[in-house]
Amino acid sequence: MRYQNSYAQLDPRLYHKQPPSALNNPRAGHFNSQVAEQLGWSTDQELMERWVEILGGQYVPAEFRPLAMAYAGHQFGQWAGQLGDGRGLLMAQVIDHNEQRQDLHLKGIGLTPYSRMGDGRAVLRSTIREYLCGHALTQLGIPSSNALGFVVSDTRVRRERMEAGAALMRVADSHIRLGHVEWIASFAPDLLGEFTDYMIDTYYPECRESEIPVLAFLQAVVARTARMIADWQLIGFAHGVMNTDNLSITGSTLDFGPFGFMERFNPAWINNHSDHTGRYAYQNQPAIGHWNLNVWLPHFMRLDGVTRETLSDCLAPYEATFMQHYQQGLCQKLGLPHRSESLSVAFEWLTLLEDNLLDYTNSFRALLGLLAPEDYPYEHQLLTTMTAELSPEAQQVWQDWSARYISLIESSKLAEAQATMQAHNPVYVLRNSMAQRAITAAEQGQFEEVDRVFTLLAHPYQVQDIATELDTLPPDPHAPQMPISCSS
């Protein structure tokens, strides 16, 4: 691998260097060969032979520079002060085969100075959920951290119960969060200029060509964040804990806790069982992204050329960027051109889904069965199932809507519409029930289901033979929601 451990060369107040605390008897859980190839890990014999020891914290390669990052943040809208990597270490930074910088971050490796009241460990169920979700989002084409693999061990960890300790090697284009700047502003303000230069030179070098690079950098972070959240909304993904310490400066999904993929469509859906006010409900995510950026940006007023007015100009395009990306994506999911009439039909469709608690993923995919039932038999069956759930009144609404929708699809461009819809409407997302079945088997020492789900999610836009009915079966419309916590 081509190492470039630049973060370890920054001011030592920003981190604490330390080795991982080894797990007891680590064993292979799953290994992501695609990520290994991307990183160059797969061509290093030592790394391949000792990957379980490395992820288990028993062996640190000579080129690694493990450290725990310091950062702060706003959690559930309240200033939380000093935070940091409480159970993870940035082990190394490398340049991958795409000439992109990637962080290797080992999660679940024991106590750090930032652990606060925690134990520094991760349990198997949360590790599997993060491993599968990072993989799922990446394969869906949404910017996200991914993972090289995970291990399970004999180390016992207490959460709601005693569980097996595990560790995950997370791979992300950056682990710098909005909260890093918040920490610097509160505890080391003299570092702001140097750290901002590092963020620009490392992650946004094109901004150096601008008259005021820092403003170009801030505008780029705002735009990437808006597009990321639009991608979440389009796929039906809810992050669950959009604290400022959980948002990356690169607009890439980071920190999977009580996340979830929408099943029965409910915009007010709260997937985090500790979110008692619904702050991070699915429908609130765009506004929370704006809120987080709004509390982050003022810290840069300490820098030359940055004023309250210029910061306002940086944030102002957020809503338009989000809406442009979301509305265009919504039209693509329906195979329609991006124009007002298409959007009207699209929002009527979402209302139909909400009023009848229809499955978000299945219903969008089923529209292929409406346009070309003979070419899409699987989708036609989804459509049959979907319409069978409708009441007589809703059946009429469906008939009226589908007639209007079909009239907007130009017959000459039907094949183009179908290709667009197939590319933007997955067959498979990581449903909570799928993840739970994989976890239950893994807790019995059986990782075949983890591998099957991983393989299924590697090609989410294609109907696959290895899928079972349970992989696409939504919960009963009135079934209680599966509670998801940060340790789930």
ROSELO-829392 format. One record per residue (C-alpha): x, y, z; residue number from 1. Coordinates in Angstrom, 2 decimals, always signed. Layout:
residues N
X Y Z NUM
...
end
This chain:
residues 488
+0.00 +0.00 +0.00 1
+1.09 +3.57 -0.60 2
+1.13 +5.13 +2.86 3
+0.72 +8.86 +3.36 4
+0.16 +9.35 +7.09 5
-0.21 +13.12 +6.97 6
-2.61 +13.50 +9.92 7
+0.01 +12.07 +12.28 8
+2.29 +14.98 +11.31 9
-0.14 +17.68 +12.48 10
+0.02 +19.46 +15.83 11
+0.00 +16.77 +18.58 12
-2.82 +18.52 +20.42 13
-5.15 +17.16 +17.72 14
-4.69 +13.51 +18.64 15
-3.24 +10.95 +21.02 16
-0.85 +8.37 +19.62 17
-1.33 +4.88 +21.04 18
-1.45 +1.24 +19.96 19
-4.71 -0.73 +19.93 20
-5.70 -2.83 +22.92 21
-5.85 -6.39 +21.59 22
-9.00 -8.48 +21.57 23
-8.85 -11.95 +23.07 24
-8.64 -14.68 +20.41 25
-9.88 -12.69 +17.38 26
-11.42 -14.72 +14.58 27
-12.41 -13.86 +11.02 28
-15.91 -12.48 +10.57 29
-15.88 -11.27 +6.97 30
-13.33 -9.77 +4.59 31
-14.09 -7.30 +1.79 32
-11.80 -8.36 -1.07 33
-13.00 -5.48 -3.27 34
-11.86 -2.88 -0.73 35
-8.62 -4.81 -0.18 36
-7.88 -4.60 -3.90 37
-8.80 -0.91 -4.02 38
-6.36 -0.13 -1.19 39
-3.51 -2.30 -2.43 40
-3.90 -4.43 +0.72 41
-4.49 -7.56 -1.39 42
-1.02 -7.38 -2.96 43
+0.81 -7.24 +0.38 44
+1.45 -10.80 +1.59 45
+2.00 -9.79 +5.21 46
-1.25 -7.81 +5.38 47
-3.25 -10.62 +3.79 48
-1.79 -13.33 +6.03 49
-2.15 -11.32 +9.24 50
-5.35 -9.36 +8.62 51
-7.18 -11.04 +11.53 52
-4.34 -10.17 +13.91 53
-4.27 -6.59 +12.61 54
-8.03 -6.07 +12.97 55
-7.93 -7.80 +16.35 56
-5.32 -5.31 +17.57 57
-2.68 -8.01 +18.11 58
-0.31 -6.80 +15.42 59
+0.49 -3.32 +14.11 60
+2.35 -3.15 +10.78 61
+5.46 -1.00 +10.80 62
+3.96 +1.57 +8.41 63
+0.87 +2.19 +10.56 64
+0.70 +5.26 +12.82 65
-2.23 +4.60 +15.18 66
-3.79 +7.61 +16.86 67
-7.08 +8.71 +18.42 68
-8.48 +11.98 +17.06 69
-9.76 +14.77 +19.28 70
-12.96 +16.53 +18.25 71
-16.06 +18.07 +19.78 72
-19.64 +18.53 +18.64 73
-23.29 +19.35 +19.06 74
-25.32 +16.28 +19.99 75
-29.10 +16.46 +19.61 76
-28.74 +20.21 +19.22 77
-26.78 +20.73 +22.45 78
-23.11 +21.58 +22.82 79
-21.40 +18.41 +24.07 80
-17.88 +19.80 +24.49 81
-14.86 +17.51 +24.36 82
-15.45 +14.30 +22.41 83
-13.06 +12.28 +20.24 84
-12.28 +8.73 +19.13 85
-13.46 +6.89 +22.22 86
-13.21 +3.39 +20.78 87
-11.33 +3.74 +17.52 88
-7.93 +4.59 +16.12 89
-6.88 +6.09 +12.82 90
-4.36 +3.37 +11.96 91
-3.04 +4.62 +8.63 92
-3.72 +6.78 +5.60 93
-3.07 +5.46 +2.10 94
-3.48 +6.45 -1.54 95
-5.67 +3.88 -3.26 96
-5.67 +2.61 -6.85 97
-7.99 +5.48 -7.83 98
-5.42 +7.99 -6.55 99
-7.77 +8.86 -3.68 100
-6.69 +9.19 -0.06 101
-8.30 +6.65 +2.26 102
-8.24 +6.45 +6.06 103
-7.97 +3.06 +7.76 104
-9.78 +3.37 +11.08 105
-9.96 +0.46 +13.52 106
-13.13 +0.54 +15.61 107
-13.52 -1.38 +18.88 108
-9.87 -1.41 +19.97 109
-10.15 -0.31 +23.61 110
-9.90 +2.79 +25.74 111
-8.47 +6.10 +24.56 112
-8.20 +9.44 +26.41 113
-11.52 +10.35 +24.74 114
-13.54 +7.32 +25.90 115
-15.29 +9.29 +28.66 116
-17.59 +6.75 +30.41 117
-17.28 +4.12 +27.64 118
-15.30 +0.89 +27.52 119
-13.69 +1.46 +24.14 120
-15.15 -1.69 +22.64 121
-17.68 -2.62 +19.96 122
-20.07 -5.56 +19.96 123
-20.68 -7.98 +17.13 124
-24.19 -6.80 +16.26 125
-23.28 -3.13 +15.80 126
-20.15 -4.15 +13.91 127
-22.11 -6.28 +11.45 128
-24.69 -3.54 +10.94 129
-22.01 -0.95 +10.15 130
-20.10 -3.38 +7.93 131
-23.17 -4.23 +5.85 132
-24.50 -0.67 +5.71 133
-21.27 +0.92 +4.50 134
-21.13 -1.77 +1.82 135
-24.79 -1.26 +0.91 136
-24.54 +2.52 +0.51 137
-21.32 +2.26 -1.48 138
-22.88 -0.20 -3.92 139
-25.97 +2.03 -4.18 140
-23.66 +4.80 -5.39 141
-23.99 +6.98 -2.29 142
-20.77 +8.48 -0.85 143
-20.02 +6.50 +2.28 144
-17.38 +4.94 +4.43 145
-16.92 +1.25 +3.73 146
-14.95 -1.43 +5.55 147
-12.09 -3.82 +4.88 148
-13.52 -6.45 +7.21 149
-14.33 -7.34 +10.78 150
-13.35 -9.86 +13.44 151
-15.13 -11.37 +16.42 152
-13.44 -12.39 +19.65 153
-13.72 -14.00 +23.07 154
-13.55 -10.58 +24.74 155
-16.87 -10.01 +26.51 156
-18.50 -6.59 +26.34 157
-21.53 -5.39 +28.30 158
-24.22 -3.40 +26.55 159
-27.86 -4.27 +27.22 160
-26.38 -7.73 +27.92 161
-22.99 -9.43 +27.80 162
-21.93 -9.85 +24.18 163
-18.99 -10.83 +22.02 164
-16.51 -8.01 +21.38 165
-15.67 -7.28 +17.75 166
-13.60 -4.86 +15.71 167
-14.08 -3.32 +12.27 168
-11.53 -1.74 +9.95 169
-13.47 +1.21 +8.54 170
-12.28 +2.79 +5.30 171
-13.30 +6.38 +4.51 172
-12.03 +9.22 +2.36 173
-11.72 +11.25 +5.57 174
-12.45 +10.98 +9.27 175
-12.35 +14.74 +9.78 176
-15.75 +15.83 +11.04 177
-17.44 +19.17 +11.48 178
-16.67 +18.58 +15.14 179
-12.92 +18.83 +14.55 180
-13.27 +22.52 +13.80 181
-15.59 +22.92 +16.80 182
-12.92 +21.38 +19.03 183
-10.21 +23.66 +17.66 184
-12.41 +26.73 +18.12 185
-12.97 +25.85 +21.78 186
-9.67 +24.32 +22.86 187
-6.92 +25.33 +20.41 188
-8.05 +28.36 +18.36 189
-4.49 +29.12 +17.27 190
-4.61 +25.95 +15.12 191
-7.56 +27.01 +12.98 192
-5.55 +28.53 +10.13 193
-3.12 +25.62 +9.93 194
-5.88 +23.01 +10.15 195
-8.00 +24.78 +7.52 196
-5.00 +24.81 +5.18 197
-4.60 +21.07 +5.80 198
-8.26 +20.38 +4.96 199
-8.05 +22.43 +1.76 200
-4.72 +21.03 +0.56 201
-5.63 +17.45 +1.41 202
-9.28 +17.19 +0.40 203
-10.12 +20.26 -1.71 204
-6.90 +21.25 -3.51 205
-8.91 +22.72 -6.40 206
-10.02 +25.49 -4.03 207
-6.47 +26.88 -4.05 208
-7.23 +28.34 -7.47 209
-9.94 +30.58 -5.99 210
-9.36 +34.17 -4.92 211
-10.23 +33.26 -1.31 212
-9.57 +29.50 -0.97 213
-11.23 +29.15 +2.43 214
-14.56 +30.45 +1.09 215
-14.36 +28.11 -1.90 216
-13.66 +25.26 +0.54 217
-16.67 +26.13 +2.70 218
-18.93 +26.39 -0.35 219
-17.76 +22.96 -1.49 220
-18.46 +21.36 +1.92 221
-21.95 +22.89 +1.92 222
-22.66 +21.58 -1.59 223
-21.38 +18.07 -0.89 224
-23.37 +17.83 +2.32 225
-26.55 +18.91 +0.56 226
-26.07 +16.33 -2.19 227
-25.29 +13.54 +0.27 228
-28.47 +14.16 +2.23 229
-30.49 +14.34 -1.00 230
-29.06 +10.91 -1.86 231
-30.17 +9.63 +1.54 232
-33.70 +10.90 +1.02 233
-33.94 +9.39 -2.45 234
-32.90 +5.93 -1.32 235
-34.98 +6.11 +1.88 236
-32.00 +6.11 +4.24 237
-32.18 +7.64 +7.73 238
-28.88 +8.18 +9.53 239
-30.44 +8.44 +12.96 240
-27.77 +10.52 +14.73 241
-26.85 +13.58 +12.65 242
-24.74 +15.23 +15.34 243
-22.02 +17.57 +14.12 244
-19.39 +15.04 +15.21 245
-20.97 +12.48 +12.86 246
-20.81 +14.54 +9.66 247
-17.69 +14.40 +7.49 248
-16.17 +17.43 +5.75 249
-16.16 +15.43 +2.48 250
-19.93 +14.86 +2.30 251
-19.48 +11.13 +2.79 252
-21.72 +9.08 +5.10 253
-19.95 +8.34 +8.37 254
-20.76 +6.74 +11.74 255
-23.49 +4.14 +11.53 256
-25.44 +3.79 +14.77 257
-29.24 +3.50 +14.78 258
-29.57 +3.91 +11.01 259
-32.31 +2.39 +8.89 260
-33.64 +2.08 +5.36 261
-37.25 +3.14 +4.88 262
-39.73 +0.28 +4.55 263
-43.38 +1.33 +4.94 264
-43.25 +4.94 +3.79 265
-43.63 +7.39 +6.64 266
-41.74 +10.69 +6.33 267
-41.96 +11.21 +10.11 268
-40.22 +7.88 +10.73 269
-37.83 +7.92 +13.73 270
-35.38 +5.01 +13.60 271
-33.37 +5.88 +16.73 272
-35.12 +4.65 +19.88 273
-33.42 +7.37 +21.95 274
-34.56 +10.22 +19.67 275
-37.56 +11.12 +21.81 276
-38.31 +14.41 +20.03 277
-37.89 +13.16 +16.47 278
-35.06 +15.60 +15.80 279
-33.40 +13.15 +13.42 280
-36.52 +11.77 +11.78 281
-36.20 +10.98 +8.06 282
-38.08 +14.10 +6.96 283
-35.90 +16.36 +9.13 284
-32.54 +15.33 +7.72 285
-32.26 +18.12 +5.11 286
-33.01 +20.80 +7.71 287
-30.60 +19.24 +10.22 288
-27.84 +19.29 +7.63 289
-28.42 +23.03 +7.24 290
-28.51 +23.51 +11.04 291
-25.21 +21.70 +11.50 292
-23.48 +23.74 +8.82 293
-24.95 +26.93 +10.29 294
-23.30 +26.29 +13.67 295
-20.03 +25.16 +12.03 296
-19.39 +27.99 +9.61 297
-19.06 +30.92 +12.07 298
-15.87 +29.43 +13.52 299
-14.07 +30.44 +10.33 300
-14.69 +34.14 +10.97 301
-11.33 +34.14 +12.75 302
-9.65 +33.77 +9.35 303
-8.73 +36.59 +6.96 304
-11.27 +37.30 +4.25 305
-14.12 +35.61 +6.11 306
-17.03 +37.69 +7.38 307
-20.55 +37.01 +8.50 308
-21.77 +38.15 +5.08 309
-19.42 +35.88 +3.12 310
-20.35 +32.93 +5.33 311
-24.01 +33.65 +4.66 312
-23.21 +33.55 +0.95 313
-21.53 +30.15 +1.43 314
-24.57 +28.65 +3.15 315
-27.24 +30.28 +0.99 316
-27.04 +27.74 -1.90 317
-27.63 +24.76 +0.43 318
-31.39 +24.55 -0.08 319
-31.24 +25.05 -3.84 320
-28.47 +22.45 -4.17 321
-30.42 +19.95 -2.12 322
-33.68 +20.55 -3.99 323
-32.04 +20.38 -7.42 324
-30.35 +17.07 -6.62 325
-33.39 +15.59 -4.86 326
-35.95 +16.63 -7.46 327
-33.81 +15.48 -10.35 328
-33.27 +12.15 -8.60 329
-36.97 +11.76 -7.88 330
-37.77 +12.26 -11.56 331
-35.11 +9.71 -12.49 332
-36.70 +7.17 -10.16 333
-39.89 +7.60 -12.19 334
-38.13 +7.69 -15.56 335
-39.43 +11.20 -16.23 336
-37.69 +14.38 -17.41 337
-36.97 +16.94 -14.70 338
-39.79 +19.45 -15.11 339
-42.72 +20.77 -13.10 340
-45.33 +18.33 -14.41 341
-43.08 +15.41 -13.55 342
-42.54 +16.72 -10.04 343
-46.27 +17.11 -9.52 344
-46.79 +13.44 -10.40 345
-43.81 +12.44 -8.25 346
-45.12 +14.13 -5.12 347
-48.59 +12.67 -5.71 348
-46.90 +9.26 -5.83 349
-45.18 +9.86 -2.49 350
-48.52 +10.89 -1.00 351
-50.07 +7.66 -2.26 352
-47.25 +5.67 -0.63 353
-47.63 +7.55 +2.65 354
-51.43 +7.36 +2.81 355
-51.35 +3.61 +2.27 356
-48.15 +2.79 +4.15 357
-46.69 +1.11 +1.08 358
-43.13 -0.15 +0.96 359
-40.82 +2.57 -0.38 360
-38.24 +0.42 -2.18 361
-40.64 -2.19 -3.55 362
-43.19 +0.36 -4.77 363
-40.72 +2.39 -6.81 364
-39.27 -0.76 -8.33 365
-42.78 -2.08 -9.08 366
-43.37 +0.74 -11.55 367
-41.19 -1.14 -14.03 368
-43.81 -3.86 -13.91 369
-46.44 -1.28 -14.81 370
-44.56 -0.04 -17.87 371
-43.32 -3.39 -19.19 372
-44.84 -6.39 -17.37 373
-43.47 -8.96 -19.80 374
-39.92 -7.63 -19.54 375
-40.04 -7.28 -15.76 376
-41.93 -10.26 -14.29 377
-40.43 -9.81 -10.82 378
-41.48 -6.16 -10.76 379
-44.91 -7.05 -12.10 380
-45.37 -9.40 -9.15 381
-44.35 -6.57 -6.80 382
-46.97 -4.41 -8.47 383
-49.65 -7.06 -8.01 384
-48.75 -7.36 -4.33 385
-48.70 -3.59 -3.87 386
-52.10 -2.94 -5.47 387
-53.67 -5.83 -3.58 388
-53.02 -3.94 -0.34 389
-55.02 -0.93 -1.46 390
-58.55 -0.18 -0.30 391
-61.26 +0.37 -2.96 392
-60.85 +4.13 -2.54 393
-57.08 +3.91 -2.84 394
-57.46 +1.64 -5.88 395
-59.21 +4.50 -7.68 396
-56.48 +6.93 -6.67 397
-53.92 +4.47 -8.01 398
-55.77 +4.05 -11.30 399
-56.01 +7.79 -11.82 400
-52.39 +8.37 -10.88 401
-50.99 +5.54 -13.00 402
-52.93 +6.74 -16.06 403
-51.50 +10.24 -15.66 404
-48.03 +8.84 -15.04 405
-48.08 +6.64 -18.15 406
-49.25 +9.58 -20.24 407
-46.05 +11.44 -19.28 408
-43.82 +8.61 -20.47 409
-43.19 +9.27 -24.14 410
-43.56 +6.00 -26.07 411
-40.50 +6.82 -28.15 412
-38.39 +7.00 -24.99 413
-39.90 +4.07 -23.10 414
-36.71 +1.98 -23.22 415
-34.68 +4.96 -21.98 416
-37.13 +5.53 -19.12 417
-36.94 +1.88 -18.10 418
-33.14 +1.92 -18.09 419
-33.12 +5.06 -15.95 420
-35.63 +3.61 -13.49 421
-33.72 +0.34 -13.20 422
-30.52 +2.25 -12.45 423
-32.11 +4.43 -9.72 424
-34.49 +2.02 -7.96 425
-32.79 -0.81 -6.09 426
-34.33 -4.22 -5.63 427
-32.52 -4.70 -2.33 428
-31.65 -2.42 +0.58 429
-30.39 -3.43 +4.01 430
-33.64 -3.90 +5.88 431
-33.42 -4.18 +9.66 432
-34.82 -7.71 +9.50 433
-32.10 -8.75 +7.02 434
-29.36 -7.40 +9.26 435
-30.90 -9.04 +12.32 436
-31.00 -12.48 +10.70 437
-27.33 -12.15 +9.80 438
-26.51 -11.03 +13.35 439
-28.44 -13.87 +14.97 440
-26.58 -16.45 +12.90 441
-23.21 -14.78 +13.51 442
-23.77 -14.79 +17.26 443
-23.98 -18.57 +16.92 444
-20.67 -18.61 +15.06 445
-22.22 -18.93 +11.61 446
-21.22 -16.19 +9.15 447
-22.75 -17.66 +5.99 448
-25.75 -15.32 +6.22 449
-23.47 -12.29 +6.58 450
-21.74 -13.40 +3.40 451
-25.03 -14.00 +1.56 452
-26.41 -10.56 +2.47 453
-23.06 -8.97 +1.59 454
-23.15 -10.67 -1.83 455
-26.78 -9.68 -2.37 456
-26.07 -6.02 -1.57 457
-23.09 -5.99 -3.94 458
-25.56 -5.77 -6.86 459
-28.61 -4.03 -5.39 460
-30.13 -2.99 -8.72 461
-30.32 -6.53 -10.12 462
-32.77 -9.32 -9.31 463
-30.69 -12.17 -7.89 464
-31.19 -15.91 -7.46 465
-29.64 -15.94 -3.99 466
-32.38 -13.66 -2.65 467
-35.20 -15.02 -0.52 468
-38.70 -13.67 -0.10 469
-37.69 -12.31 +3.29 470
-35.13 -10.00 +1.68 471
-37.86 -7.85 +0.15 472
-40.74 -8.52 +2.51 473
-41.84 -5.34 +4.31 474
-43.15 -5.53 +7.87 475
-46.85 -5.56 +8.55 476
-48.18 -1.99 +8.18 477
-49.18 -1.88 +11.83 478
-46.34 -3.93 +13.32 479
-44.33 -2.22 +16.07 480
-41.03 -0.78 +14.92 481
-37.85 -2.69 +15.69 482
-36.00 -0.51 +18.25 483
-32.52 +0.47 +17.06 484
-29.91 +1.85 +19.42 485
-26.30 +2.93 +18.96 486
-25.21 -0.56 +20.01 487
-27.74 -2.46 +17.88 488
end
